[in-house]
Amino acid sequence: MKRTLIVATTSYAGMGPYVSEIVNTFSPEDDVCYFFHDYEDDFFKKNVKKELHGKSVFYKQANSAFNKLKNLLFNSSGYDWLILDLCREWKIELVHYINDIPPIKIQRRLESQGITILSTVHDLQPHEAKKAWYKMLRQNIMYKRLNENLQVAKYLVTNSMEQYRNLKSQYPDKEITFHSFPSLVTKEIVDGHDEPEELKSLSKPYILFFGRIEEYKGIHLLYKAFVESAELHDNYTLVVAGSGQLGFERVADEKNVVMINRYIKDSEVAYLYQHAQCVVYPYISATQSGVLSLAFYYQTPVLASNVPFFKSIIEPSGTGLLFENGDVEDLKKQLLSLVHLDMAAMKVKQKAYYASHYEGAAIHDSLLKIYAMEWTERDLLNIQFGGGKIKTRKQLKAWIKADFLSYKMQHPLAARFTYGENWELFSYMRNLRYLEYYINKKQKPWDRIFKAYYWLKHRKNCKKLDIFVASNSVGPGFHLQHRGFRHILSGTKIGRNCEILPNVLMGKKRPDLIDYHIVIGNDCYISTGVTILAPITIGNNVTIAAGAVVTKDVPDNCVVGGIPAKILKMKGDS
């Protein structure tokens, strides 16, 4: 991997736990160094594990109005010079700006030294907000700067599948990848046992909202649903815990509502979740968030709006309930349903999801692969969701080699001249790779001849083997197991090292669909007789059992089967 410097520019508004939980997955043996912009509270110095301090710089600069204004007006930070010096001193090859996209000036200076810049994109578009005019002005300027910096950036990473797709669509010329959002469950939260003072007199079970209070989080919808439902406010207490301006008028005669409108200490978080009847996330919009990690860790039943981020996790995994975004009546209905449900099955699924997605080892491994920059060379495609195109001879050779190795032929020469099945199927894939190369490469006049030759040969192979794999649809290491019908819809994106058995169809749910994307991750096994109907996204390391009809999104690390397909087990479960 490339020697990497992780740059954390802020610990404000949830960014502190986000950064520290990612950084703490690394060890001193990893070829990674760290730069932290700390404020007066020394958050990073306190929360980054001690064994990494020897490879870290903690730069202290006040989070003052003057510094905010200066950075905003000049689109630069006061420590760019120090980052440049550290890169020279530590012989850094890649700088990962983990909070944001760096200013244009520092991007160009780093690139002039041959250093690659990787930027994490958190919120591509601003959320709904009601703030003082000067705060709204600052937000507008910040997003203007973000867009300016984004135009120059070449390598991007995000933690949201929905945002990943949007970035790929809006910026086809940029290299974009994904890793899972880290858990927000810090050591301080786990070790904390403090009961908030405001809850000590409660006599009824409570429904929880936890987080900074912002308009886009839809707290007004939850409040309205609670105060309008006699069954809810007569039997439960609504607890809204977090700092910020409510932005709506409270009802004069409200019953059983507790507003803990202050900063919630880490030592109080565990109590809030462990003792809640359920937690509600009524967001109007959400790009990516770590709030589900808290609920899943403490196995607190969840109700969330069906914005794409929550829906993509909760619906296929069964880790909570969803309500129609913005619909107060549906929120009431689903909340009443949730508080009366037997939660045992949901809690088991939450525990399994947390283990497979939020544990540090998975994020650590993903980031090391990203820092190796294999994904930008297209030899192994994007780290998690497949895709990409063969544009160079080097890539063509690497992809063909990966396909060849998937067949594990002990005597390939003998297989070639004795009509071996594996050689025949590998030959199909090799010809397809050449076709993809001549479709994607920078065109020269004579390339049309080669493209026509490989296209005609591909048509012949499709008819001969009754297998249709669309060009630019499958990643390296793709394995066709046995002869027999397979149809992979044009526009499908399948990651690396996937295996597909005969009689597999990938098509549309309805013939009139315009959005009929199929995205399948890495290391997936699709058994015989499977039907996959678009639009759909299937995660990494998924096994689809024989005869399944898959119509809904599937998370990572699971086995699915049935008609319609459901999760049969999470991999790693005992």
C-alpha positions, 0 to 999 in steps of 0.5 A, a space after each residue: 500500500 502507499 504510505 498514507 497520512 490521514 488528515 482530520 480537520 475537525 471533531 465538531 458535530 459527530 466528526 470526532 467519534 467518526 474519525 477516532 473510531 476509524 483511526 483506532 482500527 489501525 495499529 502502529 505496524 500499519 504504514 499510516 500516519 495521522 494529523 489531527 486538528 484539535 480544539 480546546 477540548 483536546 478530543 482527538 488527543 484524548 480519544 485516539 489510542 495512545 499507541 498511535 500517538 508516536 505517529 500522530 501530530 495534534 495541531 491545536 487551533 481554537 474553533 473561534 469565529 475568527 478562524 472560521 471566517 478566515 478559512 471560509 473567506 480564503 478557502 484554506 486552513 492555517 496549517 497547510 504548510 505543516 501538512 506539506 512539511 509532514 509529507 516531505 518528512 515522512 515520505 507520504 505518498 497518499 493523503 486521506 482527508 477524512 472529514 472533507 475535500 481539501 481546498 484547491 490550493 493544497 490539492 494542487 501543491 500536494 499533487 505537484 509533489 507527486 502525492 495522491 489525495 483521497 477525500 471522504 465525501 460526507 454530505 454532497 447536498 446540504 440538509 434542510 435547516 432553519 438557522 439564524 441568517 448568518 449561519 445559513 449564509 455560512 452554510 451556503 458559502 461552505 457548500 459553494 467551497 465544497 463544490 469548488 474543491 470537488 471539481 478539482 478532486 480526483 479520488 473520492 470515498 463515501 460511506 453511503 451506497 446512495 451517495 456512491 451511486 450519485 457521485 458515480 452518476 454526477 462525476 463519471 471521470 472521478 475515481 470513487 469507492 466506498 467503505 462502511 460507516 464506522 460505529 459511533 460506539 466508543 470506549 467512553 460510551 461502553 464504559 459509561 453508566 450515568 443516568 441522565 438527571 432528567 430521567 430519574 423521575 420517569 415512571 413510564 417506559 420511554 420512546 427515544 430520539 437521540 442526536 443533535 437537533 436539526 430540522 432535517 432529522 424530522 423531530 417535529 414529525 415524531 413530536 406531532 405523532 406522539 402528542 396526537 396519539 392518546 395511546 402513546 402519550 398515556 402509556 409512554 414518555 417521549 424523550 428527545 435528547 440532544 442539543 440544538 434549536 427545536 424549530 417548532 412550537 410545543 403544545 401547551 398541554 403536552 403529556 409525558 414529553 421530556 426534552 433533554 436539550 443539552 449536550 449529552 455526555 458519552 457516559 450517558 448514552 449507554 443508559 439512554 439506549 439500554 433503557 429505551 422501549 425503542 428509538 426513532 429516527 424520523 429523518 426527512 433526509 439522510 445521506 449517511 449516519 452512524 446512529 444505527 450503530 448505537 441502536 444495533 450495539 445496544 439492541 434497541 428496537 428501531 423505527 426510521 423513515 424510509 429515506 434511502 440510507 435507512 431503507 437500504 440497511 433496515 429493509 433487507 436485514 430486518 433490523 427495524 421498522 420503516 415508516 413513510 417519510 414525512 407521513 405522521 399517520 404512518 409514523 403513529 401506526 408503525 410506532 404503535 406496532 413497534 412498541 407491541 412487537 416481540 423484539 427478540 428476532 429483531 435484536 438477534 438481527 441487529 447483533 448480527 448486522 453490527 458484527 458484520 458491518 460495524 466491527 473495526 476489522 472490516 473497516 480497517 481491511 477495506 481502508 488498507 485496500 483503498 490505500 493500496 489504490 488497487 481500485 484506481 488502477 482498475 485491476 480489482 475495480 472498486 473496493 466494494 461495489 464492482 464496476 469499472 472498465 478495461 482501458 489499458 493493456 495492463 488492465 486487460 492482462 490483469 483481468 484475464 489473469 484473474 478470470 483464468 485463476 478462478 477456474 483452477 485448471 491443473 492442466 490448461 494446455 490439455 484442457 484446451 485441446 481436449 475440449 475441456 469445459 473450464 477452458 471453453 468457459 474461460 475462452 468465453 470470458 477472455 474474448 469478452 475482455 478483449 471486446 471490453 478493451 476495444 470498446 473502452 480504450 481511446 479509439 484509433 481508426 483500426 480499433 474498429 476492425 478489432 472491435 467488430 471481430 471480438 463482437 462477432 465472436 462474442 455473439 457466436 459464443 453467446 449462441 453456442 453456450 447459451 450464455 449472455 454476459 453484457 460487456 462491462 458488467 462483471 468484475 475480474 475473477 468472474 467464474 462461469 460454473 458449467 455450461 448452460 443458460 445465463 442472462 446478465 442484463 446490460 447495465 448490471 455491475 458485478 464485483 470481483 471474484 463472483 461465481 454464477 451457476 447455470 439457469 440464472 436470469 438477471 432482468 427487470 421486475 417490469 418491462 416498462 422500468 426505466 431505472 433497472 440497475 443491478 449492483 452485486 458486490 464482491 465474492 458472491 455465489 449465485 446458485 442454479 435457477 436464481 432469478 434477480 429482478 432489477 432495480 436491486 443492490 446485493 452486497 459483498 460475500 452473499 450466497 444466493 441459494 438455488 431457485 431463489 427469486 431476489 426482488 429486494 436489496 440484500 446486505 453484506 455477508 449473508 445467505 438468502 433463499 426462497 420465493 421471494 428471497 429472504 435472509 436465511 442466515 448471517 455469515 459468521 453467526 454460530 
